[in-house]
């Protein structure tokens, strides 16, 4: 049985809705599209469907910040308070941009995943239509006390990455969305990737679905910010990894700094750089996202050049296929 056959059988068994691709040096060995992008209208997922990526956007935020540091418009030791002197007064004045990038800032999180429970049950504390730009998120970021001293511990933090998107706007006077476009998406030739509004999705875009069949439109901000909410395709994510490690987004020494392991998670099953997850036993760099109606992981195995993409427009649909590919990765990569 080929890898394609195994993926198809697992997707069938799990009633998977989404896309899967495995490629090396631009050549795909596996590609699969299954399920519906729009269930009510019978519109099927295809290999060029755009899907929400949730927290996979954090890597793009990190690259945007790193680009601004490289151009001298920010510094890693710039404090958040110096950029936003009147906002987020409960954040420790010593918190820096680099600590926010590496999840060591210790700031209180508006979306603490350790306390979240079932993502399908979570709703935002304000009407989601009010969250359409990074600055709009100040209302949900505020009021959360500092949890640990800056730089003292790793704790995955969604709010910290929203703060980064606000910080780059404050530092440059420009839109976070425009900066991501110019600094990351354009150099990576990611023409089908954007922070779309969930209430105005364009053609070829999948609606996200909860376990009970409802869409996720009332569960997520109408437009994402630094911690998530971007939409993309299989092709664009493959293009992303190629561009990243060819130095087309940032110089290779800067990329190496971002993907160098900084911290291990408490369970020891993952390592983290600055914006990127890292497999603990080999040089595999990952981006992943999980939210109501969204689950995805894309990874690039550097020694072999192997890339995989798994995206589902359901809350947990990606994980059985991700686990299978991660278990098989050493054998597949060779």
Secondary structure, DSSP 8 states (H G I E B T S, - for coil): --HHHHHHHHHHHTT--EEEEEEETTEEEEEEEESEEETTTTEE--TT-BEE-GGGHHHHHHHHHHHHHHTTS--TT-BHHHH-TTS-TTS-TT-BHHHHHTT-S----TT-TTS---TTT---SS-GGG--SGGGGHHHHTT----S-TTS-----HHHHHHHHHHHHHHHSS-HHHHHIIIIITTTT-TT-B---TTS--TTB---B-TTS-BSTTTS-SS-BTTB--EE-HHHHHHHHHHHHTTSSS-HHHHHHHHS--EE-TTSSEEE-SS-EEETTSSEEEEEEEETTEEEEEEEETTTTEEEEEEESBSSTTHHHHHHHHHHHHHHH-
